[in-house]
Amino acid sequence: MEIGVYTFGEVTFDPETGRQLNAQERLRDLIEEIELADQVGLDVFAVGEHHRPDYAVSAPAVGLAAAAERTKRIRLSGGSSRRRWVTRCEPSRGGSGDPVADGDAGHEPDRQGD
């Protein structure tokens, strides 16, 4: 069994000020959340793709690549409700997207979502 987290990177509000975060702030927070998930021992962190102004992630591979530089063992993946919960490719590209690197840069990403 694996335990993990998934998100579409929705733009949220600062809990102290009530001000809505911009996309840059939300992506920064998302990378910090992924780092924390790695530190506490979660197995996987998946980020879905969305193309609306209230979501900060339109290209999950970009944010996950940044997180891969800062994590050690967690598996990073694209996530979608249209396919299995966690998949290794971008579902919006019909399952033919690029694989996403694991947190351990020495591992070859697997293509189990194909």
C-alpha positions as CSV (number, residue, x, y, z in Angstrom):
1,M,0.0,0.0,0.0
2,E,1.2,3.5,-0.8
3,I,0.0,6.7,1.0
4,G,0.1,9.9,-0.9
5,V,-1.4,13.3,-1.7
6,Y,-2.8,14.8,-4.9
7,T,-3.8,18.3,-5.8
8,F,-4.7,20.4,-8.8
9,G,-2.9,23.4,-7.3
10,E,-5.9,25.5,-6.7
11,V,-5.2,29.1,-5.9
12,T,-5.9,29.6,-2.2
13,F,-6.1,32.4,0.3
14,D,-3.5,33.4,2.8
15,P,-4.8,32.2,6.2
16,E,-3.4,35.2,8.0
17,T,-4.4,38.0,5.7
18,G,-7.3,36.5,3.7
19,R,-5.6,37.8,0.5
20,Q,-5.8,35.5,-2.5
21,L,-2.4,34.1,-3.4
22,N,-1.1,34.6,-7.0
23,A,0.0,31.7,-9.1
24,Q,3.7,32.3,-8.3
25,E,3.0,32.2,-4.6
26,R,0.9,29.1,-4.9
27,L,3.5,27.2,-6.9
28,R,6.1,28.1,-4.3
29,D,3.8,26.8,-1.6
30,L,3.1,23.7,-3.6
31,I,6.8,22.9,-3.9
32,E,7.2,23.4,-0.1
33,E,4.2,21.0,0.5
34,I,5.9,18.4,-1.7
35,E,9.1,18.8,0.3
36,L,7.2,18.3,3.5
37,A,5.4,15.2,2.2
38,D,8.8,13.8,1.4
39,Q,10.2,14.6,4.8
40,V,7.3,13.0,6.7
41,G,7.6,9.8,4.6
42,L,4.7,9.9,2.2
43,D,5.1,7.6,-0.8
44,V,3.7,9.7,-3.6
45,F,2.7,13.2,-4.5
46,A,0.5,13.7,-7.6
47,V,-0.3,17.0,-9.3
48,G,-3.1,17.3,-11.8
49,E,-3.4,19.7,-14.8
50,H,-6.0,22.4,-15.0
51,H,-6.4,25.4,-17.3
52,R,-8.5,27.9,-15.4
53,P,-7.4,31.1,-13.6
54,D,-8.3,29.7,-10.2
55,Y,-5.7,26.9,-10.6
56,A,-1.9,27.5,-10.6
57,V,-0.9,24.3,-12.3
58,S,-1.3,24.1,-16.1
59,A,1.8,22.0,-16.7
60,P,2.4,19.6,-13.8
61,A,5.7,18.4,-15.1
62,V,7.3,21.8,-14.6
63,G,6.3,22.0,-10.9
64,L,7.2,18.4,-10.3
65,A,10.6,18.8,-11.9
66,A,11.3,21.7,-9.5
67,A,10.2,19.6,-6.6
68,A,12.4,16.7,-7.8
69,E,15.4,18.9,-7.2
70,R,14.4,19.4,-3.6
71,T,13.1,15.9,-2.6
72,K,14.9,12.6,-1.8
73,R,12.6,9.6,-2.0
74,I,9.0,10.5,-2.7
75,R,7.5,9.5,-6.1
76,L,6.2,12.5,-8.1
77,S,3.5,12.0,-10.6
78,G,0.7,13.5,-12.6
79,G,-2.7,12.8,-11.2
80,S,-6.2,12.7,-12.7
81,S,-9.7,11.6,-11.9
82,R,-10.2,10.6,-15.5
83,R,-7.7,7.7,-15.2
84,R,-6.4,5.7,-12.3
85,W,-5.8,7.9,-9.2
86,V,-2.0,8.1,-9.9
87,T,-0.6,7.9,-13.4
88,R,2.8,8.4,-14.8
89,C,1.8,10.3,-17.9
90,E,-0.2,13.4,-18.7
91,P,-3.8,12.2,-19.2
92,S,-4.8,15.3,-21.1
93,R,-2.3,14.2,-23.8
94,G,-4.1,10.9,-24.2
95,G,-1.7,9.0,-22.2
96,S,1.3,9.8,-24.4
97,G,2.9,12.5,-22.2
98,D,6.4,12.4,-20.8
99,P,7.1,10.5,-17.7
100,V,7.7,12.5,-14.5
101,A,11.0,11.9,-12.6
102,D,11.0,10.3,-9.2
103,G,12.4,12.3,-6.2
104,D,15.5,10.0,-6.4
105,A,17.3,11.3,-9.5
106,G,19.0,8.0,-9.8
107,H,15.8,6.1,-10.7
108,E,14.5,5.7,-14.2
109,P,10.8,6.8,-14.2
110,D,8.5,3.9,-14.9
111,R,5.6,4.2,-17.3
112,Q,3.0,2.3,-15.4
113,G,0.2,4.7,-16.5
114,D,0.6,3.7,-20.2
